[in-house]
Amino acid sequence: MEFIKVNIDTATPADPEASILIIYTGGTVGMVFDNEQQHLVPFNFSQILEKVPELNQFNYLLTVVSLEPAIDSSNVSPADWLLLARLIEEQYYDYDGFVVLHGTDTMAYSASALSYLLENLQKPVIFTGAQVPIGLIRTDARENLITALQIAATQVNGKSMVPEVCVYFHNLLLRGNRAKKVESSHFDAFKSENYPPLAEAGIDIDFRPDGILPHPDQTFRAHHQLDEHVAILKLFPGITPQVVSSILQAPGLKGVVLETYGSGNAPTAPWFLEQLEEALARDIYILNVSQCDEGRVDQGRYETSKYLLNMGVIGGDDITTEAAITKLMFVLGLRLPVQQTKEMLASNLRGEITI
Ligand code: ASP
């Protein structure tokens, strides 16, 4: 897997307003209908100007790189996230912003992972995609791409308007690690229940500066490690000891996102408590995340969560599952001592939680 440069023939403006790197990774956004094969196939990105001729009207310097081979985002892996982080790090000072074209299925995971990997980001990294392929008449790819580029190019007093990893989709700009795919048929595929949009695109793009992360004082740096020894344990009434132990006893496991009910509540059956205690005694980190999209984990509000707090389960506040599992991968990848790891998991790293 590697990124290759795609040559597109935009008239290079003499005095461009902004220079943007478009990173094409795959997904529906880059599909066209192949009449011979009678199904959707990835399209040759060098023909992007035929599909979106409006790109010629921008006074931007556009460069495109493509993941080779392009992938359906269901196949995305932490190795791809590290590759993306490395690419952005290498190109960081050559561009004003980055637009990542990505399948919608796992976009929220990828945007979350990149938000952790890219520390002290001063430039926008905007993920976008489409529900209808770029090669079809009713595609939403055109609008999503054009507005994502505009957002990536927007500056105020010489600084990027949105120095964050974001998801832009169907008129909403969302913080990447707050976004969730909520829709597989309609155009409004992404929502962020616990954090307001950073911008809304109508006739104008209406930014909400108060909600956007401030420009960091420290120098940008990318991280190059993620630890994949993690799991998600989603509770449901009737879950058996065998299912719980198959996860908590998984060889090499280091961290678990425990998807609990409501404000972070879990069963109090002795077998369940014993299994959690045993895992915690092995220094497995357990991050409590609610199955509710809205609201937050508040360990201790009910008896059914107070015991989790007392045991040392870490409260995930209002984090999404996508942001939690990637946070575990990132923090565990830092290989810090136990106490520091716990503190980092509980703290707000990139705006993913409101404490
Ligand atoms: N399966 C596709 C993907 O995530 C769906 C999409 O792009 O919307 O790559």
Boltz pocket constraint, residues with backbone or C-beta under 6 A from the ligand:
constraints:
  - pocket:
      binder: B
      contacts: [[A, 26], [A, 27], [A, 28], [A, 29], [A, 71], [A, 72], [A, 73], [A, 74], [A, 102], [A, 103], [A, 104], [A, 105], [A, 106], [A, 129], [A, 130], [A, 131]]
      max_distance: 6.0
